[in-house]
């Protein structure tokens, strides 16, 4: 008799665990901060992976000469990867994190680009410092820069880019 109850108990236990995981998932997804982390994590993945590919397989870590100026390969890769991450992050953030915003999409994008310009400058100077001064591996420096700037970015997007205008 005991042997026949074990599979039934096992199934009940698995169902209970599934229900608890589903409840935890729904609870987590109801928080903007969690959704922002997912959005930012996805965009960061696009950014860092494209940075690595551009730096190592397209530029082969060779600096680029533009006119009389030489630009580091890590800075060229940063410009391209940041742009790809920006587009990815805007779309996910607009539709997944701050979908209740009452600001028109075009205005949101312009505001998003303004915030992105601020975060780009922060990323640029951090990359210059970490790679050129502290001699960190460029991809590691990129990860550190992204993580540091993410908190500032979230606050700016919440109160400026995707804010909800209250009816008058």
N, C-alpha and C positions, 0 to 999 in steps of 0.2 A: 504494500500500500504506500509506503514511504517513497519508493522509487517513482511512482506515478505522479506524486505531488511536486517533485523537484522540477520537471520541465515547466509546470504551470507557475510555480513560484518564480522561476527564472524569467518567464515571459512577463509576469506582472512587474518584476523588478526592472526589466528593460523598458517597459512602457512608462513606468514611473520616472526613470532617468530621462527618457525622451521628453516627457512632459515638463520636467524641471528645466532641461536645456532650452526647450522652446520658450518657456516663460522668461528665462534669463535673456535669451536672444531678443525677444520682443521688448523687454525692459531696457536693454542696452540701446536698441535701435530707436527708442523714443527720445534719447538724449542727443541734442545737436553736437555736443562735444565728441561723442563716440562716432557719429556719422562724419564729422569733420576729420577725425583721425583716419577713418577709412578712406575718405576722399583724398586727403593729403597724402596718405600712405600710397594710394594708387598712383597719384600724380608724381610723388617722389620716386616711386619705382620706375615710371616712364622716364623721368628726368635722369636719375642716376644710371640706369641701364643704357639710355641713349648717350649720356656723357661718356661712359666707359667705352662703348662701341665707337663713337666718333673719335675720341682721343686715341684709342689704341689701334683701331682697324681702318679708319678713314684717314686720319691725320698722321698715324704712326708716330705720335708724340713729337712731330716736327713743328716748330714754330712757323707762323705764316708772316710773310712780308707784305705789307700794304703800303705802297708808296715808299717812303723813307722810314717807315716805322715797322718794327718787328713785334708781333703779338704772340704771346705764349700759346701753345697748343691747348693748354688747359683753359685759357680764357675764351678761345674760339669755341671749344667744345661746350663751355659753360653757356655762352650766348645761344647756341643752337638748342642744347638740351633744356635750358630754362624756358625757351619759347614753346617747346613741345609739352613740357610739364604745365606751363601756364594755360594752354588751350585745354588740356585734359582736365586740369583742376577747375577751371572756370565752369566747364560743362557739368562735371560731377557735382560741384558745390552748388551751382544754381538749381539743379533738378533734384538732388538727393539731400542736401543739408538745409538750404535756406529757400525751399520751394514756396514758402508763404509770403515772400517778399512782394511788396506792391509796386516796386520800382520797375519801370519798363526795361526789357532785356538789353536794349542798346545802351541805356544809361548805366545799367549794372556792369556791362562789359567795359565801358569807359572808366567807371570807378574801379573796376577790378584791375585794369591796366595801370591806373595811377598807384594803387596799392602794390601791384607787382613791380612797378618802377622803384618804389621805396625798398621793397624786399630784394630786388635785384642789386641795388647799390650795396645793401648790407651783405648779400652773398658775395659780390665782387670783392669787397674789401676783406672779407673773411678768407676768401680763396687766396688773394694776394698774400695775406699775412701767413696763413697756414702752409701754403706751398712755397712761396718765395723766401719767407723769413724762417719758419720753423721746419722747412724741408719735409713736410708730410707728403705721403703718397696722394696724388690729386683726387682719386676716387674717395679715399678716406676723408680728405679735407672737404669734399663736396657733401658727404653725409653729415659731418659735423656742422657745416654751415646751414644746411637745410633744417636740421633739428633745432638749431638755435633760433633761427628766424621764424619758425613755424608758430610760436606762441604770439609774437607780434602780429603776424599775418592773420591769425584767427580773430583777434580782437578788432583789427581794422576792418575785416570783412563783416563781422557781426554788427558793428555800430555804423559802418559807412556804406560799404558796397551793397549788402543785401538787407539793409534795415527795413523794418516794416513801418510804413507811414500810417499813423493813426488817423482815422476820419475826423474831420473838423466839426 
